[in-house]
């Protein structure tokens, strides 16, 4: 693979699926947590139910067909493989839009959005709102991975996204991102300001105006938000510490055990979504498992 844009098809070998089912059937489950629920992490009975569905009912080939309903490409940027979905609009005046996923996400996050964005006419919308949609896999993630070099921080990722858009021939475009993709998108706007028309973020962080008195002038609602943020930092950021310091150590378990990987990821979907504790009120098992598979 070179710097050329090459077509790509999602096609997981049969033996990989067979191995997956075998590993799921031989999972060594831990004892239930002391609280019996989600307080100590992913709840045992739910994960057992999800993994049994994964082993016996989940149809990865159907997920592949849905993914492959859009054109995919791979290219080499800054020494690494970069994958993207590139779904052009049927509208001649559509505007380019790059959408960058976060963690623990993938391009599967956008499968319900691509067609309404590229073809609003067919969804009761205004054709003037159409986009040419580009959904890259962050280097190291999904069909782009794995990276072989250290140093793939968000600034470098933003540079890769800018280069991808240039190779696709887009000299003016919008950018959207959430979670890790939001931080990448902010850096993309700074890195490629001459070409980025605007950004949409669904995760925003900012420093207080007065660093010496961060609570100065805040409303009760804003103070409550800060308290929520402090609680999150205290109770929900263990994954950050291990992933940013010793990811290889964690990787042995997650790569070897599909149940372990599912437990690691599904807890984040439950915690970070507005599901009121019921993750399947927002995501189907098929949606969760498509993302986990990628």
BELBEL-V317369 format. One record per backbone hydrogen bond with DSSP energy under -0.5 kcal/mol. NH is the residue of the N-H (numbers start at 1). CO is the residue of the C=O. Records with the same first field share a line. If there is no record, write none. Layout:
BEGIN
NH->CO, CO
END
This chain:
BEGIN
6->4, 74
8->72
11->9
16->13
17->13
18->14
19->15
20->16
21->17
22->18
23->19
24->20
25->21
26->22, 23
27->24
29->27
36->33
41->38
47->43
48->44
49->45
50->46
51->47
52->48
53->49
54->50
55->51
56->52
57->53
58->53
60->58
63->59
64->60
65->61
66->62
67->63
68->64
69->66
70->67
72->8
73->84
74->6
75->82
76->2
77->75, 80
80->77
82->75
83->137
84->73
85->135
86->71
87->133
88->86
91->118
94->91
95->130
96->172
97->132
98->174
99->134
100->176
101->99, 136
105->102
109->106
110->107
111->108
113->110
114->110
117->113
118->114
119->115
122->119
123->120
124->121
125->120
127->125
129->126
130->127
131->117
132->95
133->87, 131
134->97
135->85
136->134
137->83
138->136
141->138
144->141
145->141, 142
153->151
157->153
158->154
159->155
160->156
161->157
162->158
163->159
164->160
165->161
166->162
167->163
168->164
169->166
170->165
171->169
173->195
174->96
175->198
176->98
177->200
178->100
181->178
182->179
183->179
184->180
185->181
186->182
187->183
188->184
189->185
190->186
191->187
192->188
193->190
195->192
196->192
197->173, 195
198->173
200->175
202->177
211->209
213->210
216->213
218->215
223->219
224->220
225->221
226->222
227->223
228->224
229->225
230->226
231->227
232->228
233->229
234->230
235->231
236->232
240->237
241->237
242->238
243->239
244->240
245->241
246->242
250->246
251->247
252->248
253->249, 250
254->250
255->251
256->252
257->253
258->256
261->257
262->258
263->259
264->260
265->261
266->262
267->263
268->265
269->265
270->266
271->267
272->268
273->269
275->273
278->275
279->277
281->278
282->279
283->279
288->284
289->285
290->286
291->287
292->288
293->289
294->290
END
